[in-house]
Amino acid sequence: MSARMLRAPLALALLAAFAAHGAVAQSTPIVSGNATISTGAGNGATGAITINETAGLDNAQSNQLALGTGALGAGYVGLTQSATAHAHVGDTTTRIDGSAFSNISGALMVNQSAGAGNLQRNSTVLGTLGAEVRAVSDTELSETAPGHGGPGLPVGGRGVPEASISGDAFKHISGIVQVNQTSGAGNATANSFVLRPPAGTLFN
């Protein structure tokens, strides 16, 4: 068999390998997203208000609230989050419009994200239990690094992340407000609040 005949099957095999590699590369999705909380959302609400809104791929969100009263009570919140997303991230937008979440009384927790591999957490602990009431450290979240495929270069150029909150939002609120808003890829944000008033304190 001649050398020319041996090279022909080898060339075909290499061509097939490159074609397969190209098919894998093309399977990586381009992720864009728009998450919007509209004007007037949640206005006048009372009590515990928890919102999770996300657009995109493999985003993780959590809101946790623990209340503890009395000598034998206990309050604890803990969470480990992780997200893995292999994607090219295009244009992403998160917006809280108008007078959203105004005139609220209580505990308000909002997570809003757009993109890929974003982690968000809000945690609040209220109680009269001294050392028995605690929230886990924020390092638990920051040490869980989300994996993603990088910003990439989507069709038309590099994606642009945008995040905005209206100047009229979150007005006239009494209580606790926790907000995480991210746009893009691989962001990790958290809010933690612990209140331990003296025993006998009343919450109104």
N, C-alpha and C positions, 0 to 999 in steps of 0.2 A: 504494500500500500504506500502511495507516495506521500511526501510531507505536505503537499498541497491538500490532499484529501483529509489528512489529520487536522489541519488548521481550520478547515471549514466547520466541523462539528464544534470545535473549541470556540470559534467566533460566535456561533449560534447560542452556545451555552452562556457566554458572557453577555450577549445581547438580552437573553431572557433574564439574567440576574439583574441587569440594570433596569429592565422594565418592571420587575418585581419591586425593586427599591423605590422606583418612582411611584408605584401604586401606594406603597406605605407612606411615603412623604406626602402624597396628595390627600391621604385620609385624615391628616391633622386638621381639625375644624378651625375655622375662623369664627371667633365668638365676639359678637357685639350685643349690647343690651341697653335698655332704657328703663329705669325704675323711677316712677313718679308718684309722690303722695300729693294729692290735689288740694287746692284751696279749701279751707274749712274742715278738713278731715279731723275727726276726733274732738271737735270743739264742744266744750261744756261737759266733757266726760268726768266721772268721779270714780275713785277706787283704784284698782290695779289695771293699767292699760298697757298691753304688750303688743308690739308690732314687729313682724319679720317680713321684709319685702326684698326679693332678690331677682335679678335677671342675668342669665348667663349659664355657666357650667361649674358644677362641683363647688358651690359656695356653702359655708356652714354658718348657721346663726343660732343664738340661744339667748333666752331671757329667763332669769331665775330670781325668785323672791321668796324669802323665808321669814316667818314671823315666829317669835318665841316669847312667851310670858309665863310667869309663875316660877316657883322654886325648882320644879322638876322638869321644866321645859328645856328644849334644846333647839338651836337653829344652826344649820350648816348648808352651804351650797358649794358644790365642786363639779368641775367639768374639764374634760380633756377633748379638744377638738383637733381634727386633722382634715386636710383636703388635698387631693392630688388631681391636677387637671393638665392634660397635654393639649394645648391649644395655642393658636395665634390670636391675640386679643386685638380687635378692631376698636372702633369708636364706642365708648361707654359713657353713660350719663346717669347721674343720680340727682334727683331734685325733690325738695320739700317746698311746696308753693304756698303763696298767699298767707292766710291766717291759720294754717294748719296747727293743730294741737295748742290752741289758745283757750283761756278760761277753764283750765283743768285743775282739779284738786285730787291729789293722791300720789301714786307712783307711776310714772310714765317711762317705758323702756322702748326704744325704737332702734331697730337694725335695718339699714338699707344699703344694698350693694348692687353693683353691676360689673360683670367681667368674669374672671375665672380664678378659682382657688383662693377666695377671700374668706377670712375667719373673723367672726364678730361675736362678742359676748357682753351681756349686761348682767350684773349680779348685785343684789341688795339683801342685806340681813338686818332685821330690826328685832330687838329683844332687850330684856332686862336681866340677862343671865351672866354678866361678867365674861369670864374667859370661855364659857361654854358656847358663846355666840361668835362665830367667825366666818370669814369668807376666804376661799383659797387665794393664794397670791396670783397676781397677773402674770408672773413668770411662767406659770403652767401653760398659758396661751402663747406667750411669745416664744417659748422653747419649741413649740410644735410648728416648725416652719412648713408652710404650704409649698407643695411642688407644682410647678407649672411649666409650660413649654416656652416661656419667655414672651415678650411683647410681639415679636415677629414683625413682618411687614405685610399687612393685609393688602388686598387689591386696592389701588388708589393711593397708597402711601401708609405711613405709620399711623396707628390708631391714636386717638386723642381721648384721654380720660378727663371727665368733667364732673364736679360735685358742687352743688349749690343749695343754700338754705335761704329762703326769703327773709327779709328784714322784719316782716310782719308775723312770722311764725313764732310759736312758743312764747306768746305774751300772756301776762296775767295768770301765771301758774303758781300754785302753792303746793309744796311737797317735794318730791324727788324726780329729777329729770335726767335720764341717761340716753345719749344718742351716739350711735356709730354710723358713719356715712362714708363709704369707700367706693372708688371707681377705678377699674384697671385690673391688675393681676397680682396675686401673692401678697395682699395686705392682711395684717393681723391687728385688730383693735379690740380694746376691752375697757369697760368701766366697772369698778367695784366700789360699793358703799356699805359701811357697817356703822350702825348707830346702837350704842349701849347706854341708854339713860339709866339713872339710878332706879332701884326697885321701887315700885309704887307709882311710877310715872304713868300718866294716862295719855293715850294717843287719841286725838279727836279727828 
